[in-house]
Amino acid sequence: MKIEQIYTGCLAQGAYYIESDGEVAIIDPLREVKPYLDRAAKANAKIKYIFETHFHADFVSGHVTLSKETGAPIVYGPNANPTFDAIIAKDNQEFKLGKVTIVALHTPGHTMESTTYLLKDENGKDHAIFSGDTLFLGDVGRPDLAQKAADMTQEQLAATLFDSLRTKIMPLADDVVVYPAHGAGSACGKNMMKETVDTLGNQKKMNYALRADMAKEEFVKEVTDGLLPPPQYFPLNVKMNKEGYDDIDEVLERGTQALSPTAFEAAANETGAIVLDVRHQNEFAKGHIPRSIFIGIDGGFAPWVGALIGDVQQPILLVVEEGREEEVVTRLSRVGFDNTLGYLKGGFEAWKKASMEYDTVSTVPATALKEAMEAEDVPVFDVRKPGEYISEHIPNAHTTPLDFLNNHLAEFPSEETFYVHCAGGYRSMIAASILKSRGIHNLIDVAGGFKAIKEAGIPVSDYVCPTTIK
């Protein structure tokens, strides 16, 4: 028996490759399916099943394409209602895979079709669970994502999740290995651990949601407390996972068309496409196409695209470092953004050589902000998450979290120069690009973010441990 976790850091997502006696099961595959096909081919094995733990909201799964490529059936748990052919497993239904067995344990609560897959070894001993978004390491899945579809409140879903954990998962032995669908950084939970594999016994000791003495009412309050609104692209990804999508090859062919500066500009004007610049923030600051949006490929790229652009149907044109075009289109497709129309051939340098108009972002080191603050009262805007701000911030700084920047546009001065910062410089450049695209140009980005601000000796509030923040 072979189990391989295929972890994608950008999405904090774990897919799984399980092989036994020449047969393979894939759990929660990513959109691009070639890695799974290559692994099976190398082992001279056949993909027999594609298991989905639920209808994912934060990424588009590769189940439809993988089934088409292999003929393997897609398996969902009870209550699932996809528009394509699939096996809708009954609770406790068994699936033989070589010498091992995979059992579908219906564990509703995150969503009503959520299912945990229990892997039994060739001796019938419980070996591992693939818990999807039902159980994370250190947390459980948020219970508000299926609210409208299930016609239930988040409190009712949380109560259902409480029962699922205590009747299906907690009775399992402590040595059972837990393989979750997500880790720290995912928007599907609140306080996930950075580790991606653990034993159930350790989770029973340290995961607040698995406390044996916890009352249902306490669980519901804990799980629903402090939930931020889900990103707007989540329901659109659910729809794609339930109804299907274009093959990744079609998306790549469409998105990797090289466009000259003139053709690029014409496409932007004719289609209403967003110009998405994915280079490093320092390069964007030095020069970029006016009104383009910066979201760097080497940061938390796909989730930020989903959160800030939102509409997966939005046409996109790319400014990208040469040689990374296919990577960017692939990563966009993982969160459902399939409508990439091409990229700027020759990159931003070709745009400049064609004598096309371009813009810049004023950027200063934190020491310059310190000098400005000592000379006068200057407006400072902090685009980190609320918890980061509460934990430690510049006194009198405005909190305008990047996730919800559009809700704060009226707060930014229309004429007075203001400074914007995040933790390290990535998010503040995204914010700067959005503000400039909306005609707000009187801003200065603080290079290096809050880390540099502290190192420069700028006074900050007393530290509050994030784990104490409710």
Buried (B, 14 or more C-beta within 10 A) or exposed (E): BEBEBBBBEBBBBBBBBBBBEBBBBBBBBBBBBEBBBEBBEEEEBBBBBBBBBBBBBBBBBBBBBBBEBBEBBBBBBBBBEBEEEBBBBEBEBEBEBBEBBBBBBBBBBBBBBBBBBBBBBEEEEBBBBBBBBBBBBBBBBBBBBBBEBBEBEBBBBBBBBBBBBBEBBBEBEEEBBBBBBBBBBBBBBBBBBEEBBBBBEEBBEEBBBBBEEBEEEEBBEBBBEEBBEBBBBBBBBBBBBBEBBBBBEEBBEBBBBEBBBEBBBEBBEEBEBBBBBBBBBEBBBBBBBEBBBBBBBEBBBBBBBBBBBBBBEBBBBBBBBEEBBBBBBBBBBBBBBBBBBBBBBBBBEBBBEEEBEBBEBEBBBBBBBBEBBEEEEBBBBBBBBBBBBBBBBBEEBBBBBBBBBEEBEEEBEEEEEBBBBBBBBBBBBBBBBBBBBEEBEBBBBBBBBBBBBBEBEBEBBEEEEEEEEE
